[in-house]
Amino acid sequence: MNAGQIIINVGAVILTFLIVVLVHESGHYVVAKLSGIRVDEFAVGFGPKLYAKRIGETLYSVRALPAGGYVRMPGMLGMEGEADAGERNFYRASKTKRFLTVVAGIVFNIVFAGLCFTVVNLAPTPSHVAPGGALAAAGVGNGAVVTSINGATVRHDTVENVANDLHRATQADQGRPMHITYTAANGQVRSVVVSPQLTVFVPTVTSGLQPGIYVITSITGQPVGTGDPAALLSGDPVVSGFTEGQPSKTFSAASLSQVQTGYGSSATDIQAAWLIGLSAGFDGQPLPTAIANGFTAIPNFVRDQAVGIYQLITVPSLGGLNGPNGLSGPVGIAQATVTAAQGGIFGQGGFIWWLGFVSMSLGLLNVLPIPFLDGGKLFFIVVEAIRRKRVDPRVEAVASAIGLSLIVLLLVYVTIGNVSRL
């Protein structure tokens, strides 16, 4: 990796953390201002000040460590010795104003995520032909757009429709050669005969294979043949092949068991399907559709994340929260950010998509009713509303300190797992 690429990777990581945290803090800032709560400082980064300028009553600063930022309001803890803004102290504001000021950070993160997904839906995404894949073996170059398979049209209005049409065609042919019409990167319309490859999705560590996607080239020493993927891989076969997209990374004598037909939708079971080695692009969506799909993607992400965490806890074979499929801490997020940045600005899995995903994840994390997080602050405000009396600030401060300690311990624990997977 050259120096230029290292700079780009580091810049992408810093930019990701800065953007999603500043979006979050901007929510607190905007609603606090609208609520009449005094904001003493809006800081970009942490640590020593590099630059600062006061505009009105608020100090806007840039600090040395570019790992996020913060908004400082007087009376945040409601304890003696804090800066006093009189009636404009945070804890002298009404419960409604305090609740809205705190929850605004979460809302801003979720809305920003929806906007990022909308931008991704608007932008046409080029397709990618995987090295060593079936299309590449047939001489199809990168950027090709598959328009029909065996005479059936392939839609390009959404990534999901492209994938569904490709999967429907390969599933019907069961590994037999297919007649594919495509538009090459130079605009020429061409036809080619392609033999799909049997591909397995391995979600957990299995004999000889780490979690990943693999192309099978032989089954118990024999050619793959044709037919239903699960039937071909029944009986705990020993297989050989290579990592998808990396034909030089070969393997042999790997044992598979209880393989199901599917496209990697299971977090616990090995699935297999016929693929042609194409990461499909699409034409981009009209603005109303892009907005609708961008924001409706969020509940699907929430559901998938909840199911994933539940399975990590309840399914021992997944290795737990710190295993090969476990949670991502700062190291894991940095690694995924580099991968997203290398995948381009737009498109599914690209940098803007990743910004939306991280922003949404930060918003969801702050919903949790853990002291120190926004969810913990909201919890204490709700308790105050029920009791008609504020929780002792010292109790809240101790709870926040304990919550912070637990979060730090979890981050250390998760980071150890992230480092072990590098």
Order of alpha helices (4+ residues) and beta strands (2+ residues): alpha-beta-beta-alpha-beta-alpha-beta-beta-alpha-beta-beta-beta-beta-beta-alpha-beta-beta-beta-beta-beta-alpha-alpha-alpha-alpha-alpha
